Amino acid sequence: MMARVAALWRHPIKAHGCESLQSVTLAAGQTMPWDRRWAVAHEAARADGSAWAPCANFSRGAKAAALMAITARSDTAAGTVTLSHPDRPDLTFDPDREEAVFLDWVRPLMPEERAQSARILRVEGRGMTDTEFPSLSLVNLASGEDLGRRMGQVLSPLRWRANIHLEGLEPWAEREWIGRRLRAGGAELTVREAIGRCLATAANPETGKRDADTLGALKNEFGHTEFGLYAEVTSGGVLAVGDTVEPLT
C-alpha cells in the first residue's frame, strides 16, 4: 500500500488557522516545526504553559465554529503569524509579545455563551497537539471523499486539520497502518492510533459555519467517530509534497 503526499499543512496557533507547505524537515520525537506552536487558553482553562495540556483547556473549533475559517501565514524568521478570516481584517502579530492585539481580533469570532479566549500559551520544545505525545496527523483523501459521497455532499479535507494529506490509497485502507512503521519521504513514522473526532469537523472551513454532520455519519456508517491517524516521528528527515509514504513493517 503505497501512498503519495498530496499536501502538507501546519497550524501555527492551535485551532486558529492552517497554512500550506511544500516541504518540511521532521525530527524524531517532535511535532512538525511550528505546528501548534501556540495554543489559546480560554478563561476557564487550568493550563499555564508549563506542560502539555488537553484540548479542553483551549479555544477551538468544536466550541467556536467560526475559528475553522481562519487561515494563517507564518514568518519564522520574524516570529510572526498573519491570520485571515472572511469576517475579520488580516492581522499580523507576534504571539509571544502581542497577546492583547490577538485577543481583540478574535473576540468577535467567539460565541458569547462560551468561555472566552484569555491568553496565548507556548510549551517550550513541543507543539500543543491533541495527543500527550508529540504527533503528526495523517488523512487519506479517498476516505474523506467516500464519507462525503455517503453524506451526499463534498467535504473539504481541511475539516480534518491534518498535517499530511495522502492520495493513492483505497478508501479507509489507512486504518491497516495502525501500529506500523512508515517510510515517509526521508523520514520514518510510527502510526500510534486512530484520531477520534470532535464537532470542529462539522464546520465548513470556508465559512466557519456548521453544515455537515460528520460525527453522525461516521457513527452511522462505521460505528465510531474516528477519521485519520496519529503518528510519531521515529527517524527524522525531509518530507515533501509528491513524496511516497509506504509501510516498512
C-alpha positions, -999 to +999 in steps of 0.1 A: +000+000+000+019+030-013+005+065-010+017+099-021+018+131-002-008+153-018-004+183+006+013+193+038-003+216+064+006+231+097-014+251+122+009+277+139-018+286+165-038+256+176-073+258+161-066+292+147-057+288+110-038+264+088-011+271+062+002+250+033+038+239+030+057+223+001+083+205+023+092+202+059+122+188+079+109+164+106+128+155+138+125+123+158+101+127+187+089+162+176+058+176+161+060+193+127+080+225+131+057+254+140+027+232+142+005+241+172+034+261+184+009+282+204-025+275+218-052+299+230-063+291+266-098+302+275-108+319+307-118+286+324-086+268+315-063+251+340-033+252+316-005+276+324+020+268+296+044+248+319+035+215+303+013+199+276-025+201+284-056+185+270-076+203+243-105+211+266-083+240+280-082+258+247-104+278+223-111+255+194-135+248+165-155+223+185-168+252+207-164+281+183-171+271+147-161+304+132-125+297+141-124+270+114-125+296+087-091+311+098-061+307+076-025+315+086+008+325+072+040+323+093+072+343+092+095+320+112+124+345+109+104+374+123+084+352+147+051+365+134+018+350+122-007+365+098-043+354+104-071+359+078-108+353+082-137+362+059-153+383+086-122+400+100-093+422+087-060+405+084-038+405+115+000+402+116+014+398+151+039+382+174+021+357+195+048+358+222+045+396+226+012+409+212-014+388+230-038+417+236-039+426+199-048+390+190-075+387+218-092+419+204-091+404+169-105+370+178-132+382+202-160+387+176-155+351+164-162+336+199-197+327+209-208+348+238-221+318+258-187+301+257-156+307+278-138+335+261-102+334+249-079+347+276-042+341+269-017+326+244+004+297+257+036+281+243+052+250+258+089+250+251+101+221+230+069+208+215+037+217+197+004+216+216-011+187+197-042+169+209-021+139+220+001+136+251+029+126+228+042+149+201+023+138+170+017+143+133-017+136+118-024+119+085-056+116+065-065+096+034-082+119+009-101+089-006-116+082+028-129+118+030-143+116-005-160+083+003-176+098+035-188+128+015-204+106-010-222+087+017-234+120+031-244+134-003-220+164+000-184+174-007-162+176+024-132+198+023-101+179+036-093+209+057-122+200+081-098+173+095-069+198+104-043+172+095-006+177+088-003+152+059-029+146+032-024+113+013-036+102-021-033+069-040-049+047-013-082+029-014-108+045+010-102+035+046-070+015+038-050+037+061-066+020+091-045-010+083-014+011+092-022+014+129+008+001+148+031+000+117+062+019+108+061+040+076+087+054+053+076+090+046+099+107+022+133+109+040+117+103+074+102+073+093+069+075+112+052+050+136+014+051+134+002+051+170-036+054+169-067+065+150-080+100+156-112+104+175-131+133+160-149+163+176-176+187+165-150+210+148-152+188+117-189+198+113-178+234+104-171+244+068-135+258+066-145+284+041-174+299+061-168+288+097-204+276+099-216+241+108-231+224+077-222+187+079-230+160+104-196+144+101-198+127+135-232+113+129-222+100+095-191+083+109-211+067+137-239+056+114-217+042+087-188+027+107-199+026+143-173+050+156-162+087+151-126+081+141-110+096+110-073+097+102-042+086+121-018+100+147+018+091+141+051+097+158+083+107+140+108+079+148+135+089+124+139+124+111+143+136+075+127+158+048+092+152+037+078+170+006+047+171-014+049+143-040+069+120-018+058+084-013+046+070+020+046+032+025+047+007+053+081-007+064+066-033+088 
